[in-house]
Amino acid sequence: MDPMAAVILGLCSFTHDSAAALLVNGKLVGFVEEERLSGKKHTREYPHHAITWLLVQAGLAPTDVDAVAYNFQPSRYLAEVPATVRLLLSSTTRSRAVPRATGFAKVAVRTQRRLQYLRQQFPRARVTPVLHHRAHQLTAFAASGWSEAAVLVVDSLGERQTTTIAHGHHHERPYTRTLDKIYDPASLGYVYGAVTEHLGWRRGDEEGTIMALAALGDAARFRSVFARALRITATGFVVDPAYFPPRVLYSGYPRVSPLFTARTCPPRHPGEQPQPVHQDLAAALQERTEQVMLHLARRAHQITGARRLCVGGGVATNCVSIGRIIEEGIFDEVFVPPAPGDAGTAIGAAIAVHSDAGNQEPLKGVARTCYLGPSYPQPHLDLTRWPGLKQKALGTEAAGFLADQLANGVIVGLFQGRVEAGPRALGNRSILASPLEAGVVERLNATVKFREPFRPFAPITLAERAGEFFTLGQDAPYMSMASQVTAKARERTPAIVHANGTARLQTVTARQNPFMHDVLQAFERRTGVPVLINTSLNVKGKPICGTPDMALDCLTASGLDALLLEGRWITK
């Protein structure tokens, strides 16, 4: 095999949010999350559909793959086994020491078996495990397109690391040097997930619901609990095991302690109506998360001296925290990649192997791109599977026609071009609605998305007009930043303003998404407002629709009025 790996397959698999990315001669052919093709949200299955699509897209067979990059290193888990001895020194943590050591050892063995499975799938390829946080760092930094930046990664757990600060440089290829690291059990992602679960929502899936709920609560009620449970230190933070016992990597071990429950509230049953106490607990958690993230951002600035910041890891999806970092002015600019969570590490792992192999080809197709998955430009639609649906073809007037429909209060699913990377719909797999319609948020939550009535909806706007409605002061191309709104936004588009006075903003340029840019311009010509509601094309519990069939199922199973699918107007 040529030591210069030309065909590199990056994988996130067997844990959650399976995904695959393919680099060929340094060019990113594509990236897609398996859930978009299989229909199984947050699937942990081997990303068979994603890999098949990538290889077909590149005109390659599995035997053409030179290297497989996997997003975890098994040996790193084993280092935690002797480290658990420290838990024996305290009566608070003693009972967790042996189960924790056993759990980390089991995961090390399991990860080694997964690498062996990948070697069987690609017998000609070199299978390389990549340190998890390095994969996150490279995903975030390479996607920024910057030549230098601080890189902050905050997640639940990568082998043993939960938080890293690195300095990114890009000469011939992207490179990150880790300067600071925090190890489990000090984990911001773990704490947020534990409280999400305590509040009756699904950990690893519905943390965003807690962030929305937080806007309705009073953080003062439980502020002192989180000040003790999540303590800020000179170099980062620590988690008090009296409130959040150390993680054990298998089920049956509670993530919150009886003390935490006694000082907050009993666990909420998922079917129970959220009460003020739940809102207040969410508010205190969110407030402390923002304080820790601000502290980490300041630390990143202090030790790197960089003027720009890239943020990755699951906690980077906490758009309110990202908005706060921007507002504080710690950095000139902040960037979050479209897929900051584990799925995106498929890209970063592939970049790591590309760089380490000494490939001379520069990296291409990674910076400032988000539409990386499959497209269906001329889908064959057999509507007999969906009786009652009607379709008509639209021509070049599609953008204007769509704007007319939206201005008249129609709620439309939009399926066009390549599937977005990451958890947000960015105008290719979106549900669009007018923010000027009375009751549109209530209708979207109740009959289209089937989700909690307090959940806000995000705005999409023209990048060149964003300053009239939002105070963020920088582009937000991937809907990863919450912005304060202007008086004009409160007056003209109250539907997109959340209870805390923010909106999770997406800005669009003509270069990034020409069709959405045209729709926004056409909508403004009709209404005077270049802003639309943009939410993902799916219903609660289902992934964003990656295929035409998934989109048609979404249309028939929800209160959507219509679907614009690759130039075809489909109605019920």
C-alpha positions as CSV (number, residue, x, y, z in Angstrom):
1,M,0.0,0.0,0.0
2,D,1.2,3.5,-0.8
3,P,2.3,5.2,2.4
4,M,0.7,8.4,1.1
5,A,-2.9,7.5,1.9
6,A,-5.0,9.0,-1.0
7,V,-8.4,7.6,-0.1
8,I,-9.3,8.1,3.6
9,L,-12.6,7.1,5.1
10,G,-13.4,8.8,8.4
11,L,-15.9,7.1,10.7
12,C,-18.0,7.8,13.8
13,S,-19.6,4.5,14.6
14,F,-20.9,2.2,17.4
15,T,-21.5,4.9,20.0
16,H,-24.1,7.4,18.8
17,D,-24.7,9.7,15.8
18,S,-22.9,7.3,13.3
19,A,-21.5,9.2,10.3
20,A,-18.9,8.8,7.6
21,A,-16.7,11.2,5.6
22,L,-14.4,10.6,2.6
23,L,-11.2,12.4,1.6
24,V,-9.7,11.6,-1.8
25,N,-6.4,13.2,-2.5
26,G,-7.1,15.8,0.2
27,K,-10.6,16.7,-1.2
28,L,-13.7,16.1,1.0
29,V,-16.0,14.1,-1.3
30,G,-18.8,14.3,1.2
31,F,-20.0,13.7,4.8
32,V,-23.4,12.4,6.0
33,E,-24.9,11.1,9.2
34,E,-26.3,7.6,8.9
35,E,-29.6,8.7,10.5
36,R,-30.4,10.9,7.5
37,L,-30.5,7.7,5.3
38,S,-31.6,5.0,7.7
39,G,-34.3,7.0,9.5
40,K,-33.1,6.0,12.9
41,K,-32.3,9.1,15.0
42,H,-28.9,9.2,16.7
43,T,-28.2,5.6,15.4
44,R,-25.1,3.9,16.7
45,E,-25.1,1.3,13.9
46,Y,-22.2,0.9,11.5
47,P,-22.9,3.6,8.9
48,H,-23.5,1.3,6.0
49,H,-25.7,3.6,4.0
50,A,-23.4,6.6,4.5
51,I,-20.3,4.6,3.4
52,T,-22.0,3.1,0.4
53,W,-23.2,6.6,-0.8
54,L,-19.7,8.1,-0.4
55,L,-17.9,5.3,-2.3
56,V,-20.5,5.5,-5.1
57,Q,-20.1,9.2,-5.2
58,A,-16.3,8.9,-5.6
59,G,-16.6,5.9,-8.1
60,L,-14.7,3.7,-5.7
61,A,-14.9,0.2,-4.2
62,P,-14.2,-0.8,-0.6
63,T,-10.9,-2.2,-1.8
64,D,-9.8,1.3,-3.0
65,V,-9.8,2.6,0.6
66,D,-6.2,3.2,1.8
67,A,-7.0,4.2,5.3
68,V,-9.9,4.1,7.8
69,A,-9.8,6.8,10.5
70,Y,-11.8,5.9,13.6
71,N,-12.8,8.6,16.2
72,F,-11.6,6.9,19.4
73,Q,-8.3,5.4,20.7
74,P,-8.9,2.3,22.8
75,S,-5.6,2.4,24.7
76,R,-6.5,5.8,26.1
77,Y,-9.4,4.4,28.1
78,L,-7.1,1.9,29.9
79,A,-5.2,4.8,31.5
80,E,-8.2,5.5,33.6
81,V,-8.1,2.1,35.3
82,P,-5.1,2.9,37.6
83,A,-6.3,6.5,38.0
84,T,-9.5,5.3,39.7
85,V,-7.5,4.4,42.8
86,R,-7.9,8.1,43.8
87,L,-11.7,7.5,44.2
88,L,-10.9,5.0,47.0
89,L,-9.5,7.9,49.1
90,S,-13.0,9.5,49.7
91,S,-16.1,8.0,51.2
92,T,-18.1,10.0,48.7
93,T,-16.6,8.2,45.7
94,R,-15.3,4.9,47.1
95,S,-18.3,2.8,45.9
96,R,-17.7,4.0,42.3
97,A,-14.0,3.1,42.1
98,V,-14.2,-0.6,41.0
99,P,-17.2,-0.2,38.7
100,R,-15.6,2.8,37.0
101,A,-12.3,1.0,36.5
102,T,-14.2,-2.0,35.1
103,G,-16.3,0.2,32.8
104,F,-13.3,1.9,31.3
105,A,-11.5,-1.4,30.8
106,K,-14.6,-2.9,29.1
107,V,-14.9,0.1,26.7
108,A,-11.2,-0.2,25.8
109,V,-11.7,-3.9,24.9
110,R,-14.9,-3.1,23.0
111,T,-13.2,-0.3,21.1
112,Q,-10.4,-2.6,20.1
113,R,-13.0,-5.1,18.8
114,R,-14.6,-2.3,16.8
115,L,-11.3,-1.6,15.1
116,Q,-10.9,-5.2,14.3
117,Y,-14.4,-5.2,12.7
118,L,-13.3,-2.2,10.5
119,R,-10.2,-4.1,9.4
120,Q,-12.5,-7.0,8.3
121,Q,-14.6,-4.5,6.3
122,F,-11.6,-2.9,4.6
123,P,-8.8,-5.6,4.5
124,R,-6.5,-3.5,2.3
125,A,-6.8,-0.4,4.5
126,R,-4.7,0.8,7.4
127,V,-7.2,1.3,10.3
128,T,-6.1,4.2,12.5
129,P,-7.7,5.2,15.8
130,V,-7.6,9.0,16.3
131,L,-7.8,10.7,19.7
132,H,-11.4,11.9,20.1
133,H,-10.7,15.5,21.0
134,R,-8.1,15.9,18.3
135,A,-10.8,14.8,15.8
136,H,-13.1,17.5,17.3
137,Q,-10.4,20.1,17.1
138,L,-9.6,19.4,13.5
139,T,-13.2,19.4,12.5
140,A,-13.8,22.8,14.0
141,F,-10.5,24.4,13.0
142,A,-10.4,23.1,9.4
143,A,-14.0,24.1,8.8
144,S,-13.3,27.7,9.9
145,G,-10.9,28.3,7.0
146,W,-8.7,30.4,9.3
147,S,-4.9,30.2,9.3
148,E,-4.7,30.5,13.1
149,A,-7.2,30.3,16.0
150,A,-7.8,29.1,19.5
151,V,-9.8,25.9,19.5
152,L,-12.0,25.0,22.5
153,V,-13.6,21.5,22.6
154,V,-16.2,20.8,25.4
155,D,-18.1,17.6,25.4
156,S,-19.2,14.7,27.7
157,L,-16.3,12.4,27.2
158,G,-13.6,11.6,24.7
159,E,-11.7,8.6,26.0
160,R,-10.7,10.4,29.3
161,Q,-10.8,14.0,28.1
162,T,-13.8,16.2,28.5
163,T,-12.4,19.7,27.7
164,T,-9.4,20.7,25.7
165,I,-7.9,24.1,24.6
166,A,-5.6,24.0,21.5
167,H,-3.9,26.4,19.2
168,G,-4.7,25.8,15.6
169,H,-2.4,26.7,12.7
170,H,-2.9,26.1,9.0
171,H,0.0,26.2,6.6
172,E,0.0,23.3,4.1
173,R,-2.5,21.5,6.3
174,P,-4.4,22.1,9.5
175,Y,-2.6,21.4,12.7
176,T,-3.7,21.7,16.4
177,R,-1.5,21.7,19.4
178,T,-3.3,20.9,22.7
179,L,-2.2,23.3,25.5
180,D,-4.7,22.5,28.2
181,K,-6.9,19.5,29.0
182,I,-9.4,18.6,31.6
183,Y,-10.2,14.9,32.4
184,D,-13.3,13.2,33.5
185,P,-15.1,13.3,36.0
186,A,-14.9,17.0,35.5
187,S,-17.3,17.1,32.5
188,L,-19.7,19.9,31.6
189,G,-21.5,17.7,29.0
190,Y,-22.0,15.0,31.7
191,V,-23.6,17.4,34.1
192,Y,-25.9,18.9,31.4
193,G,-26.9,15.4,30.3
194,A,-27.5,14.3,33.9
195,V,-29.8,17.2,34.7
196,T,-31.6,16.8,31.3
197,E,-32.4,13.2,32.4
198,H,-33.4,14.3,35.9
199,L,-35.8,16.8,34.3
200,G,-37.5,14.0,32.3
201,W,-36.0,14.5,28.8
202,R,-33.7,12.2,26.9
203,R,-30.0,12.6,27.6
204,G,-27.9,12.9,24.5
205,D,-30.9,14.1,22.5
206,E,-33.0,16.7,24.2
207,E,-30.5,19.0,25.9
208,G,-31.8,21.7,23.6
209,T,-35.2,21.5,25.2
210,I,-33.6,22.2,28.6
211,M,-31.9,25.2,27.1
212,A,-35.3,26.5,25.8
213,L,-37.0,25.7,29.2
214,A,-34.3,27.6,31.0
215,A,-35.5,30.9,29.5
216,L,-38.8,30.5,31.5
217,G,-37.1,30.0,34.9
218,D,-35.4,31.9,37.7
219,A,-31.8,30.8,38.1
220,A,-31.6,32.3,41.6
221,R,-33.5,29.5,43.1
222,F,-30.8,26.9,42.6
223,R,-27.8,29.1,41.9
224,S,-26.0,28.1,45.1
225,V,-26.4,24.4,44.2
226,F,-24.6,24.7,40.9
227,A,-22.0,27.1,42.4
228,R,-21.0,24.2,44.7
229,A,-21.6,21.3,42.3
230,L,-19.8,22.9,39.3
231,R,-16.9,24.9,40.7
232,I,-14.8,27.2,38.5
233,T,-11.0,27.0,39.1
234,A,-8.1,29.0,37.8
235,T,-7.5,26.6,34.9
236,G,-11.0,25.3,34.3
237,F,-13.6,23.7,36.5
238,V,-14.3,20.7,38.8
239,V,-17.5,18.7,39.5
240,D,-18.4,17.9,43.1
241,P,-19.0,14.1,43.4
242,A,-21.4,14.7,46.2
243,Y,-23.8,16.1,43.6
244,F,-22.8,14.2,40.4
245,P,-21.1,10.9,41.3
246,P,-18.2,9.9,39.0
247,R,-19.3,8.3,35.7
248,V,-19.4,4.6,35.3
249,L,-19.5,3.5,31.7
250,Y,-22.4,1.1,32.0
251,S,-26.0,1.5,33.0
252,G,-27.5,1.2,36.5
253,Y,-25.5,3.9,38.1
254,P,-27.4,7.2,38.7
255,R,-25.8,10.4,37.4
256,V,-27.2,12.6,40.1
257,S,-26.9,11.9,43.9
258,P,-29.6,11.9,46.6
259,L,-28.1,15.1,47.8
260,F,-28.7,16.8,44.4
261,T,-32.3,15.6,44.4
262,A,-32.8,16.7,48.0
263,R,-31.5,20.2,47.2
264,T,-33.4,20.6,43.9
265,C,-36.5,18.5,43.1
266,P,-37.6,14.9,42.6
267,P,-37.1,13.5,39.1
268,R,-39.8,14.7,36.6
269,H,-41.8,12.0,34.9
270,P,-41.6,12.5,31.1
271,G,-45.4,12.8,30.8
272,E,-45.7,15.3,33.5
273,Q,-46.3,19.0,32.8
274,P,-43.2,21.0,33.5
275,Q,-43.6,23.0,36.7
276,P,-41.9,26.3,37.8
277,V,-39.4,24.2,39.8
278,H,-38.3,22.4,36.6
279,Q,-37.9,25.8,34.8
280,D,-35.8,27.2,37.7
281,L,-33.6,24.1,37.7
282,A,-33.0,24.4,34.0
283,A,-32.3,28.1,34.3
284,A,-29.7,27.5,37.0
285,L,-28.0,24.8,35.0
286,Q,-27.9,27.0,31.9
287,E,-26.6,30.0,33.7
288,R,-23.8,28.0,35.2
289,T,-23.0,26.4,31.8
290,E,-22.7,29.9,30.3
291,Q,-20.4,31.0,33.2
292,V,-18.1,27.9,32.7
293,M,-18.0,28.4,28.9
294,L,-17.1,32.1,29.3
295,H,-14.4,31.2,31.7
296,L,-13.0,28.5,29.3
297,A,-13.1,31.0,26.4
298,R,-11.2,33.6,28.4
299,R,-8.7,30.8,29.4
300,A,-8.3,29.9,25.7
301,H,-7.6,33.5,24.8
302,Q,-5.1,33.9,27.6
303,I,-3.0,30.8,26.7
304,T,-3.1,31.0,22.9
305,G,-3.2,34.8,22.4
306,A,-5.4,34.1,19.3
307,R,-7.9,36.7,18.2
308,R,-10.4,34.1,16.8
309,L,-12.0,31.1,18.5
310,C,-13.3,27.8,17.1
311,V,-15.6,25.8,19.4
312,G,-16.4,22.1,19.0
313,G,-17.8,19.1,21.0
314,G,-21.4,18.5,22.0
315,V,-21.6,21.4,24.3
316,A,-20.8,23.7,21.3
317,T,-24.4,23.1,20.3
318,N,-25.5,25.2,23.3
319,C,-26.1,28.2,21.2
320,V,-26.9,30.5,24.1
321,S,-23.4,29.9,25.6
322,I,-21.8,30.6,22.2
323,G,-23.8,33.8,21.9
324,R,-22.6,34.9,25.3
325,I,-19.0,34.3,24.3
326,I,-19.5,36.5,21.2
327,E,-21.3,39.2,23.2
328,E,-18.4,39.4,25.8
329,G,-16.0,40.4,23.0
330,I,-13.3,38.0,24.2
331,F,-12.4,37.2,20.6
332,D,-12.8,39.2,17.3
333,E,-14.8,36.3,15.9
334,V,-16.2,33.0,17.0
335,F,-16.8,29.9,14.7
336,V,-18.8,26.7,15.4
337,P,-18.7,24.1,12.6
338,P,-22.0,22.8,11.2
339,A,-21.4,19.4,12.9
340,P,-19.7,20.2,16.2
341,G,-20.9,16.9,17.9
342,D,-19.5,13.4,17.5
343,A,-20.9,12.9,14.0
344,G,-18.5,15.6,12.8
345,T,-15.5,13.8,14.2
346,A,-15.6,11.5,11.1
347,I,-14.3,14.5,9.2
348,G,-11.7,15.4,11.8
349,A,-10.4,11.8,12.1
350,A,-9.9,11.7,8.3
351,I,-8.1,15.0,8.4
352,A,-5.8,13.7,11.2
353,V,-4.8,10.7,9.1
354,H,-4.3,12.8,6.0
355,S,-2.0,15.2,7.9
356,D,-0.1,12.5,9.7
357,A,0.6,10.6,6.4
358,G,2.5,13.6,5.1
359,N,0.3,14.0,2.1
360,Q,1.3,16.9,0.0
361,E,-2.2,17.6,-1.3
362,P,-3.8,20.6,0.4
363,L,-7.1,20.0,2.1
364,K,-10.0,21.0,-0.1
365,G,-13.8,21.2,0.3
366,V,-13.8,21.4,4.1
367,A,-13.7,25.1,4.9
368,R,-17.0,27.0,5.2
369,T,-19.1,24.1,3.7
370,C,-22.2,22.5,5.2
371,Y,-24.1,20.9,2.3
372,L,-22.1,17.7,2.2
373,G,-24.6,14.8,1.9
374,P,-26.6,13.2,-0.8
375,S,-28.8,15.1,-3.3
376,Y,-31.7,13.9,-5.4
377,P,-31.8,16.4,-8.3
378,Q,-34.4,14.4,-10.4
379,P,-36.1,12.0,-8.0
380,H,-38.5,9.4,-9.3
381,L,-41.6,10.0,-7.2
382,D,-44.1,7.2,-7.1
383,L,-46.9,9.0,-5.2
384,T,-49.1,5.8,-5.1
385,R,-47.4,5.1,-1.8
386,W,-48.9,8.4,-0.5
387,P,-52.5,8.4,-1.8
388,G,-54.1,11.9,-1.9
389,L,-50.9,13.8,-2.6
390,K,-50.9,16.1,-5.6
391,Q,-47.8,17.5,-7.4
392,K,-47.0,20.2,-10.0
393,A,-43.7,21.2,-11.5
394,L,-42.4,24.7,-10.9
395,G,-40.0,26.4,-13.2
396,T,-37.6,29.2,-12.6
397,E,-40.3,31.0,-10.6
398,A,-40.0,28.6,-7.7
399,A,-38.4,31.1,-5.3
400,G,-41.0,33.7,-5.9
401,F,-43.9,31.1,-5.8
402,L,-42.6,29.8,-2.5
403,A,-42.3,33.4,-1.1
404,D,-45.9,34.0,-2.1
405,Q,-47.1,30.9,-0.3
406,L,-45.2,31.7,2.8
407,A,-46.5,35.3,2.8
408,N,-50.0,33.9,2.7
409,G,-49.4,31.8,5.8
410,V,-48.7,28.4,4.3
411,I,-46.2,26.2,6.2
412,V,-43.9,24.5,3.7
413,G,-41.3,21.8,3.9
414,L,-38.3,22.4,1.6
415,F,-36.2,19.6,0.2
416,Q,-33.4,20.8,-2.2
417,G,-29.8,20.1,-2.9
418,R,-27.4,18.2,-0.7
419,V,-28.2,17.2,2.8
420,E,-26.8,19.5,5.5
421,A,-24.1,18.4,7.9
422,G,-25.0,18.6,11.6
423,P,-28.1,19.0,13.8
424,R,-29.6,22.1,12.2
425,A,-31.6,22.4,9.0
426,L,-29.8,25.1,7.0
427,G,-32.2,25.7,4.1
428,N,-31.9,22.4,2.2
429,R,-34.0,20.2,4.6
430,S,-36.1,22.9,6.3
431,I,-39.6,23.7,7.3
432,L,-40.3,27.4,6.5
433,A,-43.0,29.7,7.8
434,S,-43.8,33.4,7.9
435,P,-42.8,35.0,11.3
436,L,-45.6,37.6,10.6
437,E,-48.5,35.2,11.0
438,A,-50.4,35.2,14.3
439,G,-50.2,31.9,16.1
440,V,-47.6,30.4,13.7
441,V,-45.3,29.2,16.6
442,E,-48.2,27.5,18.4
443,R,-49.3,25.8,15.1
444,L,-45.8,24.6,14.3
445,N,-45.3,23.1,17.7
446,A,-48.7,21.6,18.1
447,T,-49.5,20.2,14.6
448,V,-46.3,20.1,12.6
449,K,-43.4,19.3,14.9
450,F,-45.4,17.7,17.8
451,R,-43.2,19.2,20.5
452,E,-43.4,21.3,23.7
453,P,-45.2,24.6,23.4
454,F,-42.3,26.6,25.0
455,R,-39.9,25.6,22.2
456,P,-38.8,28.6,20.1
457,F,-38.3,28.7,16.4
458,A,-35.2,30.0,14.7
459,P,-35.0,32.8,12.2
460,I,-33.2,32.7,8.8
461,T,-32.3,36.0,7.3
462,L,-30.1,37.7,4.6
463,A,-26.6,38.1,6.0
464,E,-26.4,41.7,4.6
465,R,-29.6,42.7,6.5
466,A,-29.1,40.8,9.7
467,G,-27.9,43.9,11.7
468,E,-31.4,45.4,11.4
469,F,-32.9,42.6,13.4
470,F,-30.1,41.0,15.4
471,T,-27.2,42.4,17.5
472,L,-24.8,39.5,17.1
473,G,-22.4,41.5,14.9
474,Q,-21.0,38.6,12.9
475,D,-22.2,36.0,10.4
476,A,-24.0,32.9,11.8
477,P,-24.1,30.5,8.8
478,Y,-24.9,27.3,10.7
479,M,-27.5,28.4,13.2
480,S,-25.2,27.8,16.1
481,M,-25.3,31.2,17.9
482,A,-28.1,32.8,19.9
483,S,-28.3,36.6,19.3
484,Q,-30.1,39.4,21.1
485,V,-32.7,41.1,18.9
486,T,-33.3,44.7,18.0
487,A,-36.4,46.8,18.7
488,K,-37.3,46.3,15.0
489,A,-37.3,42.5,15.4
490,R,-39.4,42.7,18.6
491,E,-41.9,44.9,16.7
492,R,-42.0,43.2,13.3
493,T,-41.1,39.5,14.0
494,P,-42.0,38.7,17.6
495,A,-42.6,35.0,16.6
496,I,-38.8,34.4,16.4
497,V,-38.0,36.0,19.8
498,H,-37.6,33.6,22.7
499,A,-38.6,34.4,26.3
500,N,-35.1,35.4,27.1
501,G,-35.0,38.0,24.3
502,T,-32.7,35.9,22.0
503,A,-33.1,34.1,18.7
504,R,-30.9,31.2,17.3
505,L,-29.9,32.9,14.1
506,Q,-29.0,31.7,10.7
507,T,-27.5,34.2,8.2
508,V,-27.5,33.4,4.5
509,T,-25.4,34.8,1.7
510,A,-26.1,34.4,-2.0
511,R,-22.9,32.3,-2.3
512,Q,-23.8,29.9,0.6
513,N,-27.4,29.1,-0.6
514,P,-28.5,30.9,-3.7
515,F,-32.1,29.6,-3.6
516,M,-32.7,30.5,0.1
517,H,-31.2,33.9,-0.6
518,D,-33.7,34.4,-3.5
519,V,-36.6,33.2,-1.4
520,L,-35.7,35.7,1.4
521,Q,-35.4,38.6,-1.1
522,A,-38.7,37.7,-2.7
523,F,-40.4,37.4,0.8
524,E,-39.1,40.9,1.6
525,R,-40.5,42.3,-1.6
526,R,-43.9,41.0,-0.6
527,T,-43.8,41.8,3.2
528,G,-41.0,44.3,3.8
529,V,-39.3,41.7,6.1
530,P,-36.2,39.6,5.0
531,V,-36.8,37.1,7.8
532,L,-38.4,33.6,7.8
533,I,-38.9,30.9,10.5
534,N,-36.6,28.0,9.7
535,T,-36.9,24.7,11.5
536,S,-35.8,21.2,10.5
537,L,-37.8,19.0,8.1
538,N,-38.8,16.3,10.6
539,V,-41.2,15.6,13.5
540,K,-40.2,15.1,17.1
541,G,-38.3,11.8,17.6
542,K,-37.4,11.5,13.9
543,P,-34.1,12.6,12.2
544,I,-34.0,15.4,9.6
545,C,-35.3,13.9,6.3
546,G,-32.4,12.9,4.2
547,T,-34.3,11.2,1.4
548,P,-37.4,12.1,-0.7
549,D,-39.4,9.2,0.8
550,M,-38.6,10.5,4.3
551,A,-39.8,14.0,3.3
552,L,-43.0,12.6,1.8
553,D,-43.7,10.6,5.0
554,C,-43.1,13.9,7.0
555,L,-45.6,15.7,4.8
556,T,-48.4,13.1,5.2
557,A,-47.7,12.5,9.0
558,S,-47.7,16.1,10.1
559,G,-49.6,19.4,9.7
560,L,-47.3,20.6,6.9
561,D,-49.4,22.3,4.2
562,A,-47.0,21.6,1.4
563,L,-43.6,20.3,0.4
564,L,-41.3,21.9,-2.3
565,L,-39.2,18.9,-3.3
566,E,-36.6,19.7,-6.0
567,G,-38.9,22.1,-7.9
568,R,-42.1,20.0,-7.4
569,W,-44.9,21.5,-5.4
570,I,-46.6,18.7,-3.5
571,T,-49.8,19.2,-1.5
572,K,-52.3,17.0,0.3
